[in-house]
Amino acid sequence: MRTAFHLAYNVVDLDASRAFYGGLLGCAEGRCTETWVDFDFFGHQISLHLGEPFAVANTGRVGEHQVPMPHLGLVMDIVDWRALADRLTSLGLAFVIPPSLRFAGEPGEQATMFFLDPSGNPIEIKGFADFDKVYAK
């Protein structure tokens, strides 16, 4: 069975969103109208609709950080994560939480980074060396 998640959320500017998701993150653009655009978000479908973005607050306690809630997230292989983190850092992206390692030496060890899209929607990208450890306790 092949599956991919679909998530639709609001943005305030489709052109800025195209530059961010398509240009900066490298996501391929799909269908669109005057009021929404789809992207292939690393194998998953996101639909960005013109409207008021959801309210966000740093209320999620993870390790030593209060992370933005709610947020969109993605889990990548650590090699791909490092390449993306290096690219985003070199392009000067402002991070909410810069690329870092958390839970070092624990079963759920992961690399993480948080940033915002141009509409303020938070995105977390995680990197795992072993996908079998994504749900490890």
N, C-alpha and C positions, 0 to 999 in steps of 0.2 A: 504494500500500500504506500503510495506516495502522498505526502501531505506537506502543506506549508501554511503558516498562519497568515491571516489577513487582519490588518489593523487600520482603521480609519480614524483620523483626528484632524483637528482644525489648525490652520495656519493663517497668518494675516496677509501674506504676499506670496503668490505662486512663483513669480520670477525669482525672488530671493530664495525660495525653497528649491527651485530647480538648480540654482547656482550651488546651494549647499549640498543637497542630496545627490544631484547628478554630477556637478563639478568637483566639489571637495571630497565627498565620500565615494564617488565613482559608481553610483547606482544607476542602472539603465532605466530610462523613462519608458512607461507603458502608455496605456490609454489616457486621454485627457479631454476635458471640456473647458469652457471659460471659467468654471468654478471649482474644478478639482483636477488632480493629476495622480496617476499611479506610478510607483517605483518598485523595481525589483531590489528589495532591501536585503542583500546577501542571501538570496534564495527565498525570500518571503515577500508578500505583497503588502505594501503600505499605500493607503489612499489619503492624500492630503487635500482637505476641503477648505475653501475660504470660510472663515468664521472666527469666533472668539476661542482661543486656545483654553484648555482646561486649567484650572487653578493649580498651582504647584507650591509645595512647601517642603523645606528640609526637615522632614519628620521621621524618616526611616533610619533607625540606628543600625548600622552594620559595622562591626569592629569599632574603630575609633572615630568613625564619621557619621554625620547626619546627612543622609542622601536625599535628593529630591524625590518626592512622591507626588503623584504616580510618575513612573518613567517607563520608557520603552527600552528593552534590553536585547542583547544578542550575545551568544556564547560562540567563540571562535577557537580554532586550534591556536596554540601559543605562538607558533611561527607566523601565522597570518596576523595575529593580534600585534606582535612586535612590529611587523612591517607597517601596519596601519597606524600604530602609535607613533612610530618614527616619522611617517609621512605627515600626519596631522600636526605633530610638534614642529617639524621643519617648515610647515606652512603658517605657523604662528597661531593656530587655533587656541582660543582661550578655554581652558579646562575648568570645570567646577571642581573636579578631583583629577589631578594630573595622573598620567600613567604610573601605576605603582603595583606592588605585590601585597596581597593581604592574606592572612591566615597561613603565613609561611611555616612550612614543616607540618602542617595539619592536613587531615584528609581532604579538606575542601580548598587547598591552596589554589589561589587564582590571581591572575593579573587583572587589573580593572582600570577603567578611565570613564569619567563622566564629563559630558559637555552638553551645551544647549544648541538647538537649531535656531535660525533667525527669529522664530516666533516665541522662543523661550521654552519649547518642549524639550525636556531632559532625555538624554540618551546615555545608557551605560553599555559599554562593550567590555565583555569579560574574555579572558584567554585562559585556557586550560591545557596543560601538557598532556593530560590523559582524560579523554572524554568519559571514561568509566568512573571518574572521580567527581563528576558534576553534581551528583546527588549524595556523595559520600558523607557519612556522619562522623 
